[in-house]
Amino acid sequence: MKKIKLTQYITMLAALLLLAACSSDNASSDSASKPVADFSFTNDGSTFTFTNLSTNGTKYRWDFGDLYYTSGEKDPVYTYKIGGEIRVSLTVTNEAGEESFITKVITAPRIIIIDIKIDGKFKDWDDVAVTDQNASGNGSIQKIKIWAGGPNVNVYLEGNKKMLMELVDMFINTDGNTQTGFLHGSWPGGSGAEFLFEGPVVTNGWGAFYNHTDPNGGWGWSAIAGSGANLTASSLVSLSDTTNAIEFSIPKSQLGTLGSSIGIAITEMTSGWAAVANFPEGPKFSTLEL
């Protein structure tokens, strides 16, 4: 009788050990199939490329942290409209419906929105880089900023008290080629103006735009009827005892098809047509790459 009980005991113990081993194997198998969320990222400016490093996942849900978009792609590319520190989350789901979740903080560059209004206040030019400036301090105009985002070419000029903008010849290279158009001797390093504006820098003044007409690059212009009304200018503003400023805009439609850049050079004159100064002092037009 004791022998039978001992045999039963040994049999039960073996069964329990076998059951424990099976449970361990199942737990190990379950652990190996659970999803683990992870990702890395790189960026080019505001555009981020997310690389999914997760394991055991079959479905993915990205939250880009800006309250705009989510994605179910495995490796999404996303461009942010906001800047600063942003929390990006990834949820990974396996075939069994189990989930894993991870959040990382990215830093998107500050988004600069430039909206130029021709109102003589100039605050909206703060984030626009200086296109060109005089180094000597001579002349009248000392600094130019050009902004060509949107439908207009916008220009900010800053100068000393001799800068009055009573009358100008403004030469404009619109095709990016400095060897076509009017080749101005004052800027031998790069000119090529397709257009000329002549007149006072004022809104609804008597000035006009002219097309260049001489195929040999000489002084030849054809007036564009009614074109002067397309220049919109602020008043001349005194910023200090030594500095004046003005801003104006020209519709791109006035200038035809723009090339890879736009270049501007200005000869300022008095209202009596006496020369004041040329800007820029350098050998070529002040140029903004488009």
Secondary structure by P-SEA (a helix, b strand, c coil): caaaaaaaaaaaaaaaaaaaaaaaaaaaaaaaacccccccccccccbbbbbbccccccbbbbccccccccccccbbbbbbccccbbbbbbbbbcccccbbbbbbbbbbcbbbbbbbbcccccccccccccccccccccccccbbbbbcccccbbbbbbbcccccccccbbbbbcccccccccccccccccccccbbbbcccccccccbbbbbccccccbbbbbcccccccccccccccccccccccccccccccccccccbbbbbbbccccccccccccccccccccccc
